[in-house]
């Protein structure tokens, strides 16, 4: 990718700020006049027009009321702002309720999604994790972010999602790097169990698992892990935040990226050979 996913969120925030500035200019009001009408310090208007920080829905409504904007436009701007608010969510915000609640919170979205296209360069995707592997990974996440729970209940919740693999209403096209098979999370028994589980998962009609070998001549470099959910959104998890991409041009970019990565992956017998070789190397 030429830009970090969060840059698209910032660009959208700046576009919203530009809309607010245009509304003010069209109304013939100065920033000082808008601030006075809203009961703000003038510097707040400057911040809202800069797009450098999030804006509250109430502030957008107040701005539009001061400028005499039609209610339809107000509703549109508030809707855009709410999409921005959900597009970039810092982990420290979502993890306040603990990892278990975070796992439960995404389940409705997963249940609504029929087709998943998943690329992971570093870890086994959550849907395919064993409880032991998930526990080891989530314990490290809890430790890194200094969270109170160690991840055991969250691991159980993550494994519970796997019922979607079996209910016939969902399809999973998954591409991982071979390095995922060789990255140890947990002890030898945990890794052996996880790799064996991948062999079992590959037999499911709902799952197409591809693995990009170390030896492949790459047409596409490794990128950040991402999940394409139907044709509607892409979810990217970074160290600091979860980013949701919904703009058509960016969705197309991720679809193309997944297609390129998938074309380099091996499937079926060749993929099984990579997994069994990783098991033998434990």
KETORKE-992512 format. One record per residue: residue in one letter; chain; z negated, x negated, y negated of N, C-alpha, C in turn; residue number from 1. Coordinates in steps of 0.02 Angstrom, whole numbers, plus 32768, in hexadecimal, padded with zeros to 4 digits. Each point is the difference from the previous one (the first is absolute). Example, Ala and Ser with C-alpha at 12.3 -4.5 7.8 and 13.67 -1.06 7.14 Angstrom:
<pts>
 residu chaine  n_Z  n_X  n_Y ca_Z ca_X ca_Y  c_Z  c_X  c_Y num
      a      A 7E7A 7D6C 811C 8000 802D 7FC5 8000 7FD3 7FC4   1
      s      A 8024 8012 7FCB 7FFD 7FD6 7FC5 7FDB 8027 7FC9   2
</pts>
This chain:
<pts>
 residu chaine  n_Z  n_X  n_Y ca_Z ca_X ca_Y  c_Z  c_X  c_Y num
      x      A 8000 7FD6 803B 8000 802A 7FC5 8000 7FD3 7FC2   1
      x      A 8024 8015 7FCD 8003 7FD8 7FC4 7FC3 800B 7FD4   2
      x      A 7FDD 8039 8007 7FC5 800E 7FD9 7FC9 8019 802D   3
      x      A 7FC2 7FF7 7FE9 7FC7 801A 8024 8000 804C 7FFB   4
      x      A 7FEB 8024 8035 8001 8049 7FFD 7FD9 801C 7FC5   5
      x      A 7FCA 7FDF 7FEC 7FD8 801B 7FC9 8025 7FFE 7FBD   6
      x      A 8035 7FD6 7FFC 8025 7FFC 7FC1 8024 8041 7FF2   7
      x      A 8016 8023 8034 8022 8040 7FF7 7FD0 8034 7FE4   8
      x      A 7FC1 7FFD 8015 7FCE 802E 7FE6 7FF5 7FF2 7FB6   9
      x      A 7FFC 7FC0 7FEE 7FF6 7FEE 7FBA 803C 8016 7FD6  10
      x      A 803C 7FF8 801A 803C 8016 7FDC 7FFE 804B 7FF3  11
      x      A 7FEB 8026 8033 7FFB 8048 7FF8 7FCB 8013 7FCD  12
      x      A 7FC8 7FDB 7FFF 7FCC 800C 7FCF 8019 7FF2 7FB9  13
      x      A 8028 7FCB 7FF9 801C 7FF0 7FBE 8033 8034 7FEB  14
      x      A 8025 801C 8031 8030 8035 7FF0 7FDC 803E 7FE6  15
      x      A 7FC7 8010 801F 7FD8 8039 7FE8 7FE7 7FF3 7FBA  16
      x      A 7FE9 7FC3 7FF3 7FE8 7FEE 7FBD 8038 8007 7FCD  17
      x      A 803D 7FED 8014 8039 8006 7FD2 800F 8049 7FF0  18
      x      A 7FF7 802C 8033 8009 8048 7FF4 7FCE 8019 7FCC  19
      x      A 7FC2 7FEA 8007 7FCD 8016 7FD0 8011 7FE8 7FB9  20
      x      A 8018 7FC3 7FFC 8013 7FE6 7FBE 803A 8028 7FE2  21
      x      A 8032 8010 802A 8039 8028 7FE9 7FEA 8044 7FE7  22
      x      A 7FD1 801E 8025 7FE6 8042 7FEC 7FDE 7FFB 7FBC  23
      x      A 7FDA 7FCB 7FF5 7FDF 7FF7 7FBF 8032 7FF7 7FC8  24
      x      A 8033 7FD6 800D 8033 7FF3 7FCD 8027 803F 7FF0  25
      x      A 8011 8027 8034 8025 803E 7FF5 7FD8 8033 7FD7  26
      x      A 7FBE 7FFC 8007 7FD5 802F 7FDB 7FF8 7FEC 7FB7  27
      x      A 8013 7FC2 7FF1 7FF8 7FE7 7FBC 7FBB 7FE8 7FEF  28
      x      A 7FD5 7FFB 8032 7FBB 7FEB 7FF5 7FF8 7FB4 800A  29
      x      A 7FD4 7FE4 7FDA 7FEE 7FB9 800B 7FCC 7FFC 8037  30
      x      A 7FF6 7FC4 801A 7FCC 7FF6 8033 7FBC 8012 7FE3  31
      x      A 7FF6 7FF0 7FC0 7FC0 8010 7FE0 7FF5 804C 7FFC  32
      x      A 8036 8025 7FF3 7FFA 8049 7FFB 7FF1 801F 8044  33
      x      A 8020 7FE6 8035 7FF2 8019 8043 7FB8 7FF1 8012  34
      x      A 7FE9 7FC4 7FF1 7FBB 7FED 8010 7FCF 802E 7FDB  35
      x      A 800E 800E 7FC1 7FD4 802C 7FDA 7FFE 8046 801D  36
      x      A 803A 801A 8014 8004 8043 801C 7FDA 8005 8042  37
      x      A 7FFF 7FC9 8025 7FDF 8000 8042 7FB8 7FE8 7FFD  38
      x      A 7FEB 7FE8 7FC5 7FBC 7FE7 7FFB 7FF6 7FBC 801F  39
      x      A 8035 7FD7 8000 7FFD 7FBD 801E 8001 7FCA 7FCA  40
      x      A 7FF1 7FC4 8015 800D 7FC5 7FD7 804B 7FF1 8007  41
      x      A 801E 7FE7 7FCB 8048 7FF3 8001 8014 7FCF 8037  42
      x      A 7FD3 7FD2 8012 8010 7FCF 8034 800F 8021 8043  43
      x      A 7FE2 803C 800B 800D 8022 803F 8049 8015 8005  44
      x      A 801C 8017 7FC8 8048 8011 7FFF 802B 7FC4 8010  45
      x      A 7FED 7FC7 7FE5 8026 7FC3 800E 7FFE 7FEF 804A  46
      x      A 7FC5 8007 801E 7FFA 7FF2 8048 802A 8030 8029  47
      x      A 7FFF 8040 7FED 8026 8032 8026 804B 7FF4 7FFB  48
      x      A 8016 7FE6 7FC7 8048 7FF3 7FF7 8016 7FBE 801E  49
      x      A 7FD0 7FD6 8014 8012 7FBF 801C 800F 8003 804A  50
      x      A 7FE2 8031 8023 800B 8005 8048 7FDC 7FCB 8028  51
      x      A 7FCF 7FE0 7FE2 7FDD 7FC9 8022 7FC5 8018 8029  52
      x      A 7FEE 803F 7FF9 7FC8 801A 8027 800C 804A 8010  53
      x      A 7FDA 8019 8030 8007 8045 8015 7FEA 802F 7FC7  54
      x      A 801E 803C 7FFF 7FF2 8032 7FCD 7FE4 803E 8022  55
      x      A 7FCD 801E 7FE4 7FE3 803C 801C 802D 803C 7FF2  56
      x      A 8000 8030 802E 8027 803E 7FF6 7FEB 8022 7FBF  57
      x      A 7FBF 8002 7FF3 7FE6 8022 7FC4 801B 7FE0 7FC0  58
      x      A 8009 7FBE 8001 801A 7FDD 7FC5 804A 8010 7FF5  59
      x      A 8025 8007 8037 8047 8013 7FFA 8004 8046 7FE2  60
      x      A 7FD6 802D 8017 8001 8045 7FE6 7FEE 8001 7FB6  61
      x      A 7FCE 7FD9 7FEE 7FEB 7FFE 7FBA 8037 7FE3 7FD4  62
      x      A 8020 7FCB 8018 8038 7FE1 7FDB 8038 8032 7FF5  63
      x      A 8012 8024 8034 8037 8030 7FFC 7FEE 803B 7FD3  64
      x      A 7FC1 8015 8003 7FEA 8037 7FD5 8004 7FEC 7FB6  65
      x      A 7FED 7FC2 7FF1 8003 7FE7 7FBB 8048 7FFD 7FE8  66
      x      A 802E 7FF3 802E 8046 7FF8 7FEE 8028 8041 8007  67
      x      A 7FDE 8036 8015 8021 8041 8006 8033 8004 8037  68
      x      A 7FF1 7FE2 803A 8030 7FFC 8037 7FFC 803F 802B  69
      x      A 8039 8015 801A 8005 803A 802D 7FD6 7FF5 803F  70
      x      A 7FE2 8036 801A 7FD5 7FFB 803B 8025 7FE6 803D  71
      x      A 8041 800F 8005 8027 7FE7 8039 8002 7FB5 8000  72
      x      A 8009 7FE2 7FC6 8001 7FB7 7FFB 7FBC 7FE3 800F  73
      x      A 7FCC 8022 7FE9 7FBC 7FE9 800E 7FF4 7FFE 804B  74
      x      A 8013 8036 8023 7FF7 8003 8049 8026 7FC9 8023  75
      x      A 803D 7FF1 7FE8 8029 7FCB 801E 7FDE 7FBC 7FF8  76
      x      A 7FE7 7FF2 7FC4 7FE0 7FC0 7FF3 7FBF 7FF8 8028  77
      x      A 7FDA 8035 8006 7FC3 7FFD 8028 8010 7FF4 8049  78
      x      A 8035 8021 8019 8015 7FF6 8045 8014 7FB7 800C  79
      x      A 8027 7FE3 7FD2 8014 7FBA 8006 7FC2 7FD3 8000  80
      x      A 7FD0 800F 7FD5 7FC4 7FD7 7FFB 7FD8 8003 8041  81
      x      A 7FFC 803A 801E 7FDB 8006 803F 8022 7FDB 8038  82
      x      A 8042 8000 8000 8023 7FD8 8032 7FF2 7FB6 7FF7  83
      x      A 7FFD 7FEA 7FC1 7FEF 7FBB 7FF2 7FBA 7FEF 8018  84
      x      A 7FD2 802F 7FF6 7FBB 7FF4 8014 7FFA 7FF6 804B  85
      x      A 802A 8024 8026 7FFD 7FFA 8049 802D 7FC8 801A  86
      x      A 802B 7FE5 7FD4 8031 7FCE 8016 7FE0 7FBB 8008  87
      x      A 7FCC 7FF3 7FDA 7FDE 7FBF 8004 7FB5 800C 8004  88
      x      A 7FE4 7FF9 803A 7FBA 800F 800B 7FDD 7FC2 801A  89
      x      A 7FD1 7FE6 7FD9 7FDC 7FC4 8014 7FD2 800F 803B  90
      x      A 7FFD 7FD0 802F 7FD5 8009 803B 7FB7 800B 7FEC  91
      x      A 7FE9 7FDE 7FCC 7FBA 8007 7FED 7FF0 8048 7FEC  92
      x      A 8033 8025 7FEB 7FF6 8046 7FEF 7FFE 802C 803D  93
      x      A 802D 7FF4 8030 8004 802B 803B 7FCC 7FEE 8034  94
      x      A 7FE6 7FC3 7FFE 7FD1 7FE9 8033 7FB7 8011 7FF0  95
      x      A 7FF5 8020 7FC7 7FBB 8010 7FED 7FDE 802C 8034  96
      x      A 8026 802D 801F 7FE3 802C 8032 7FFD 7FE2 8045  97
      x      A 8015 7FC2 8007 7FFF 7FDE 8041 8044 8003 8022  98
      x      A 8009 7FD4 8031 8040 7FFB 8023 800F 803D 802A  99
      x      A 7FCE 801F 801C 800B 803C 8029 8020 8038 7FD6 100
      x      A 7FE4 800C 7FC6 801C 8034 7FD5 8047 7FEF 7FEA 101
      x      A 800D 7FC0 7FF5 8043 7FEB 7FEC 8032 800D 8038 102
      x      A 7FEC 7FF5 803F 802C 800E 8039 800E 804B 8005 103
      x      A 7FCC 8028 7FF7 8007 8049 8005 802D 801B 7FC9 104
      x      A 7FFD 7FE1 7FC5 8023 801B 7FC5 804B 7FFF 8008 105
      x      A 801B 7FD0 8026 8048 7FFA 8007 801C 802C 8037 106
      x      A 7FD5 801C 8029 8018 8026 803A 802D 803B 7FEF 107
      x      A 7FF0 8028 7FCD 802C 8038 7FEF 8047 7FEA 7FF0 108
      x      A 8008 7FC8 7FDD 8043 7FE6 7FF0 8024 7FEB 803F 109
      x      A 7FDD 7FDD 802D 801F 7FEB 803F 8016 803D 8028 110
      x      A 7FD7 8034 8002 8011 803B 8027 803E 8023 7FE4 111
      x      A 800A 7FFC 7FBF 803A 8021 7FE1 8040 7FD7 8008 112
      x      A 7FFB 7FC1 8012 8039 7FD4 8004 8020 8003 8045 113
      x      A 8041 800D 8001 8024 8004 8040 801B 7FBC 8016 114
      x      A 801A 7FDA 7FD0 8020 7FC0 8010 7FE0 7FC6 7FDA 115
      x      A 7FE6 7FD1 8026 7FE1 7FC4 7FE4 802E 7FC4 800C 116
      x      A 800C 7FD9 7FCC 801F 7FBE 8008 7FCE 7FCD 7FE6 117
      x      A 7FE9 7FD5 802C 7FC8 7FD4 7FF0 8014 7FB7 800A 118
      x      A 7FF2 7FD7 7FCE 8008 7FB8 8007 7FBE 7FDF 7FF0 119
      x      A 7FE9 7FD5 802E 7FC2 7FDB 7FF5 800C 7FB6 8012 120
      x      A 7FF4 7FD3 7FD1 800A 7FB9 800D 7FC3 7FDC 801B 121
      x      A 7FC4 801F 7FFB 7FC4 7FDA 8010 7FD2 801D 8034 122
      x      A 7FFD 8042 8005 7FD2 8020 802F 8024 8039 8025 123
      x      A 7FE3 8013 8039 801A 803A 8024 7FF6 803E 7FD5 124
      x      A 8032 802A 7FF8 7FF8 803D 7FD8 7FC7 802C 801B 125
      x      A 7FDE 8023 7FD3 7FC6 8026 8012 800A 8030 8039 126
      x      A 803A 8022 8003 800E 8031 8034 8001 7FE0 8046 127
      x      A 800C 7FC0 8002 8009 7FDE 8041 7FC4 7FD5 8013 128
      x      A 7FCB 8003 7FD9 7FC6 7FD5 800C 7FD1 801C 8034 129
      x      A 7FE3 7FD4 8028 7FC9 8013 802D 7FC1 8005 7FD6 130
      x      A 7FCD 801F 801C 7FC1 8005 7FDC 7FE1 7FBB 7FF5 131
      x      A 8006 7FD4 8031 7FE4 7FBD 7FF9 8022 7FD9 7FC8 132
      x      A 8042 8003 7FFE 8027 7FDD 7FCC 7FF0 801E 7FBC 133
      x      A 8000 8043 7FFC 7FF1 8021 7FC0 7FBA 7FEF 7FE8 134
      x      A 7FD0 7FFD 802E 7FBB 7FEF 7FED 7FFC 7FBA 7FE4 135
      x      A 8023 7FD1 8020 7FFF 7FBB 7FE9 8020 7FFA 7FBA 136
      x      A 8039 8022 7FF7 8022 7FFD 7FBF 7FD7 8022 7FC9 137
      x      A 7FE7 803C 800E 7FDA 8024 7FCD 7FBE 7FDF 7FF0 138
      x      A 7FE2 7FDE 8031 7FC2 7FDB 7FF2 800E 7FC8 7FCE 139
      x      A 8039 7FE0 8007 8012 7FCB 7FD1 800E 801C 7FBA 140
      x      A 8020 803B 7FFF 800C 8021 7FC0 7FBE 8013 7FDE 141
      x      A 7FD3 801D 8028 7FBE 8013 7FE5 7FDB 7FC4 7FE5 142
      x      A 8004 7FC9 8023 7FDE 7FC3 7FEA 8020 7FE5 7FC0 143
      x      A 8043 8000 7FFE 8024 7FE5 7FC6 7FF0 8027 7FC0 144
      x      A 7FFD 8043 8007 7FF4 802A 7FC6 7FB6 8011 7FF6 145
      x      A 7FD5 7FE1 802A 7FB7 800C 7FFB 7FF0 804A 8006 146
      x      A 801E 8021 8033 7FF4 8047 800C 7FC4 8008 802E 147
      x      A 7FDB 8037 7FF9 7FC3 8008 8028 800C 800B 804A 148
      x      A 8037 8022 8013 800B 800D 8047 802B 7FCA 801F 149
      x      A 7FF6 7FF4 8040 8023 7FC9 8022 8042 8015 801F 150
      x      A 8010 8040 7FFC 8042 8015 8015 8005 8021 8044 151
      x      A 7FC8 8006 8025 8004 801C 8044 8018 8049 7FFE 152
      x      A 7FE3 8029 7FD5 8014 8046 7FFB 8047 8006 7FE5 153
      x      A 8011 7FD5 7FD1 8044 8000 7FE6 8033 7FEE 8036 154
      x      A 7FED 7FD2 802C 802D 7FED 8037 800B 803B 802E 155
      x      A 7FCC 8025 800F 8008 803C 802A 802E 8032 7FDF 156
      x      A 7FF9 800A 7FBF 802B 802E 7FDB 8048 7FE8 8000 157
      x      A 800A 7FBF 7FFA 8044 7FE4 8000 8021 800B 8044 158
      x      A 7FDB 7FF5 8035 801B 800A 8043 800F 804A 800D 159
      x      A 7FD7 802C 7FE3 800A 8048 8009 8043 8017 7FE6 160
      x      A 801B 7FDC 7FCE 8042 8011 7FE5 8037 7FFB 8035 161
      x      A 7FF4 7FD9 8033 8034 7FF4 8031 8015 803E 8026 162
      x      A 7FDB 8036 7FF9 8016 803E 801F 8044 8016 7FE5 163
      x      A 8011 7FE9 7FC3 8042 8011 7FE4 8038 7FE0 8028 164
      x      A 7FF1 7FCA 8024 8034 7FE0 8029 8014 802C 803A 165
      x      A 7FD5 802E 8012 800A 8026 803E 8010 8049 7FF6 166
      x      A 7FFC 8019 7FC2 8007 8049 7FF8 8048 8018 7FF9 167
      x      A 8030 7FD1 7FFE 8046 8013 8000 801D 8010 7FBC 168
      x      A 7FD6 8002 7FCC 8019 8012 7FBE 800B 7FC7 7FD1 169
      x      A 7FFA 7FC3 8019 8006 7FC5 7FD4 8027 7FC9 8023 170
      x      A 8024 7FD8 7FD8 8026 7FC8 801A 7FEC 7FC1 7FD8 171
      x      A 7FF9 7FC9 8025 7FE8 7FC2 7FE2 8032 7FC8 800F 172
      x      A 8022 7FE7 7FCD 8029 7FC4 8005 7FD7 7FC8 7FE2 173
      x      A 7FEC 7FD0 8029 7FD2 7FCC 7FEB 8020 7FBB 8008 174
      x      A 7FFC 7FD7 7FCD 8017 7FBB 8003 7FC6 7FD3 7FEC 175
      x      A 7FF2 7FCF 802B 7FCC 7FCE 7FF0 801D 7FBA 8009 176
      x      A 7FE0 7FD0 7FE0 8013 7FBA 800A 7FDE 7FE6 8040 177
      x      A 801F 7FD0 8021 7FE1 7FE3 803C 7FBC 7FE2 7FF0 178
      x      A 7FF6 7FEA 7FC2 7FC0 7FE4 7FED 7FC6 8031 8009 179
      x      A 800F 8041 7FFD 7FCC 8033 800B 7FE1 7FF8 8046 180
      x      A 802B 7FEF 8030 7FE9 7FF9 8045 7FD4 7FC2 8009 181
      x      A 8008 7FD0 7FD4 7FDD 7FC0 8007 7FC5 7FF8 7FD0 182
      x      A 7FF5 8032 7FD7 7FC8 7FFE 7FD1 7FC3 8020 8020 183
      x      A 7FCD 7FD9 800D 7FC6 8018 8026 7FCE 8023 7FD2 184
      x      A 7FF4 803F 800F 7FCA 8026 7FE0 7FD3 8017 8038 185
      x      A 7FC4 7FE5 8003 7FD5 800D 8039 8008 7FC9 8034 186
      x      A 7FDC 8007 8037 8002 7FCC 8034 803C 8009 802E 187
      x      A 8003 7FD7 8034 8039 8002 802D 8007 8044 8021 188
      x      A 7FC8 801E 8014 8003 8041 8021 801C 8035 7FD1 189
      x      A 7FEC 7FFD 7FC1 8019 8031 7FCF 804C 7FF8 7FF7 190
      x      A 8017 7FC2 7FFA 8047 7FF4 7FF7 8028 8012 803E 191
      x      A 7FE5 7FEF 803A 8023 8012 803E 8006 804C 8006 192
      x      A 7FCA 8023 7FEF 8002 8049 8002 8032 801C 7FCE 193
      x      A 8003 7FE3 7FC5 802F 8018 7FCD 8048 7FF4 8014 194
      x      A 800E 7FC5 8019 8045 7FF1 8014 8015 802A 803C 195
      x      A 7FD2 800A 802E 800F 802C 8038 800D 8047 7FEA 196
      x      A 7FDB 8015 7FCD 800A 8044 7FE5 8045 8007 7FE1 197
      x      A 8018 7FCC 7FE0 8044 8002 7FE5 8034 800A 8037 198
      x      A 7FF5 7FDF 8039 802E 800A 8038 8000 8048 8017 199
      x      A 7FC5 801F 8001 7FFB 8046 8014 8021 802E 7FCD 200
      x      A 7FF4 7FF2 7FC0 801B 802A 7FCA 804C 8000 8001 201
      x      A 801D 7FC8 8013 8049 7FFA 8000 8022 8031 802F 202
      x      A 7FDB 801B 8030 801D 802F 802F 8003 8047 7FE4 203
      x      A 7FE0 800C 7FC8 7FFE 8044 7FE3 8043 8011 7FE0 204
      x      A 8019 803C 800A 8040 8013 7FE1 7FFC 8006 7FB4 205
      x      A 7FC4 8007 7FE5 7FF8 8007 7FB7 7FFF 7FBE 7FDB 206
      x      A 7FFE 7FC8 8025 7FF7 7FBF 7FE0 803B 7FD2 8010 207
      x      A 801C 7FE2 7FCC 8032 7FCA 8008 7FE3 7FC2 7FE0 208
      x      A 7FEC 7FD0 8029 7FDF 7FC4 7FE7 8031 7FC5 8002 209
      x      A 800A 7FE2 7FC6 8029 7FC4 7FFB 7FD7 7FC5 7FE9 210
      x      A 800F 7FC5 8019 7FDB 7FC3 7FEE 8032 7FCC 7FE7 211
      x      A 7FF4 7FE4 7FC5 802B 7FCC 7FE5 7FE8 7FBD 801A 212
      x      A 8028 7FDE 802A 7FEA 7FC1 801E 7FFB 7FC7 7FCD 213
      x      A 7FD5 7FD0 8010 7FFD 7FC4 7FD6 8044 7FDF 7FFA 214
      x      A 8027 8002 8036 803E 7FD9 8004 803B 8021 7FDF 215
      x      A 7FF9 803D 7FE6 803A 8024 7FE6 8019 7FDE 7FC0 216
      x      A 8042 8001 7FF7 801E 7FEA 7FC1 7FFB 803B 7FCF 217
      x      A 7FD7 7FF8 7FCE 7FED 8039 7FD6 8034 8011 7FCB 218
      x      A 8011 8040 7FFE 8028 801B 7FC9 7FD3 801E 7FCA 219
      x      A 7FC1 800D 8013 7FCF 801E 7FD2 7FBE 7FDB 8009 220
      x      A 7FE3 7FEC 7FC9 7FC1 7FDC 8002 7FC6 8030 800F 221
      x      A 7FC8 7FE6 8018 7FC6 802B 800A 7FE7 801B 7FBC 222
      x      A 7FF2 8040 7FFE 7FE8 801F 7FC2 7FBC 801F 800C 223
      x      A 7FE4 8020 7FCF 7FC1 8023 8008 8007 8039 8033 224
      x      A 7FCB 800E 8024 8002 8038 802E 800A 8042 7FDB 225
      x      A 8028 802D 801D 800B 8040 7FE0 800E 8036 8035 226
      x      A 7FF1 803D 7FED 800A 803B 802B 802C 8031 7FDA 227
      x      A 803A 8011 801C 802A 8034 7FE3 7FEF 8042 8023 228
      x      A 7FEA 8030 7FD8 7FEB 8041 801C 8036 8033 7FF1 229
      x      A 8022 8016 8036 803B 802B 7FF9 802F 7FE0 7FCE 230
      x      A 801C 8026 7FD3 802B 7FE3 7FCC 7FE0 8008 7FBB 231
      x      A 7FBE 800B 7FFF 7FDF 8015 7FC3 7FD9 7FC9 7FDD 232
      x      A 7FE2 7FD2 8025 7FD6 7FCE 7FE0 7FF8 7FC3 802C 233
      x      A 7FED 7FCA 7FE0 7FF0 7FC1 8022 7FB9 7FED 7FED 234
      x      A 7FD9 7FEE 8032 7FBB 7FEB 7FF4 7FFC 7FB5 800F 235
      x      A 7FE6 7FDA 7FCF 7FF9 7FB8 8006 7FB6 7FEF 7FF5 236
      x      A 7FE4 7FD7 802B 7FBB 7FEB 7FF9 7FFE 7FB7 7FED 237
      x      A 7FE4 7FF2 7FC5 7FF6 7FBB 7FEA 7FB7 7FEE 8008 238
      x      A 7FEE 7FC4 7FEE 7FBA 7FEB 8005 7FD4 802C 7FD3 239
      x      A 8019 8013 7FC6 7FD6 8023 7FD0 8009 804B 7FFD 240
      x      A 803A 801A 8018 800D 8047 7FF4 8032 801C 8032 241
      x      A 8001 8043 8003 8034 8024 8024 8031 801A 7FCD 242
      x      A 8040 7FF2 800C 8034 8014 7FD0 802E 8032 8023 243
      x      A 8010 8036 7FDD 802D 8033 801A 803E 8002 7FD4 244
      x      A 803A 7FF7 8020 8040 7FFF 7FDD 8025 8041 800F 245
      x      A 8018 8022 7FCB 8023 8040 800A 8044 8002 7FDD 246
      x      A 800F 7FD0 7FD6 803E 8002 7FDB 803C 7FF2 802D 247
      x      A 8035 8026 7FF6 8039 7FFF 802E 801E 7FBA 8009 248
      x      A 8009 7FDC 7FC9 801D 7FBD 8005 7FD6 7FD1 8029 249
      x      A 7FBF 8004 7FF7 7FD3 7FD4 8026 7FFC 8015 8049 250
      x      A 8001 8041 800D 8001 8018 8045 803C 7FE4 8025 251
      x      A 8039 8001 7FDE 803D 7FE6 801F 7FFA 7FB6 800E 252
      x      A 7FE0 7FDB 7FD3 7FF6 7FB8 800A 7FD6 7FF3 803E 253
      x      A 7FCC 8027 800A 7FD6 7FF6 803B 8023 8016 8040 254
      x      A 8029 8034 7FFB 8028 8014 803B 8030 7FC8 8014 255
      x      A 8020 7FE2 7FCF 802E 7FC9 800E 7FDA 7FC5 801D 256
      x      A 7FC6 7FF2 7FE5 7FD7 7FC8 8019 7FEC 800C 8048 257
      x      A 7FEB 803D 8010 7FED 800E 8045 803B 7FF9 802E 258
      x      A 803A 8016 7FEB 803D 7FFA 8029 8010 7FB7 800D 259
      x      A 7FFA 7FD6 7FCD 800E 7FB8 8008 7FCE 7FE1 8031 260
      x      A 7FC0 800F 7FF7 7FCD 7FE4 802C 8009 8018 8047 261
      x      A 800F 8040 8008 8009 801C 8043 803B 7FE0 8024 262
      x      A 8033 7FEE 7FDA 803B 7FE2 8020 7FF2 7FBB 801D 263
      x      A 7FCB 7FDF 7FE7 7FED 7FBE 801A 7FCF 8005 803B 264
      x      A 7FE5 803A 800B 7FCC 8009 8034 801F 8008 8045 265
      x      A 7FDA 7FEC 8032 8014 800D 8045 7FD7 803C 8019 266
      x      A 801C 8025 802F 7FE1 803B 801A 8000 7FFE 804C 267
      x      A 7FE1 8031 801E 8004 8006 8049 7FE6 7FC4 8025 268
      x      A 8028 7FE9 8031 7FEB 7FC9 802C 7FF1 7FC0 7FD9 269
      x      A 802A 7FF1 7FCD 7FF5 7FC3 7FD9 7FBF 8003 7FD9 270
      x      A 7FEF 803A 7FE6 7FC1 8008 7FDC 7FC5 7FFA 8030 271
      x      A 8007 801D 803B 7FCB 7FFB 8032 7FF4 7FB7 8014 272
      x      A 8035 7FD9 8003 7FF9 7FBA 8012 7FD7 7FDA 7FCB 273
      x      A 800B 8011 7FC1 7FD9 7FDF 7FCB 7FB6 8012 8006 274
      x      A 7FF2 803F 8011 7FBA 8015 8007 7FDF 7FDF 803C 275
      x      A 8023 7FFF 8038 7FE2 7FE1 803C 7FF7 7FB5 7FF6 276
      x      A 802C 7FE0 7FDA 7FF8 7FB9 7FF1 7FC2 7FF5 7FD4 277
      x      A 7FF4 802D 7FD2 7FC4 7FFB 7FD6 7FC1 800A 8029 278
      x      A 8002 802D 8030 7FC6 800A 802D 7FF3 7FC1 8028 279
      x      A 8035 7FE2 801A 7FF9 7FC4 8029 7FE4 7FC6 7FD8 280
      x      A 800C 8001 7FBE 7FE9 7FC9 7FD5 7FB8 8006 7FEA 281
      x      A 7FE0 8038 8010 7FBA 800A 7FEB 7FD1 7FCF 8023 282
</pts>
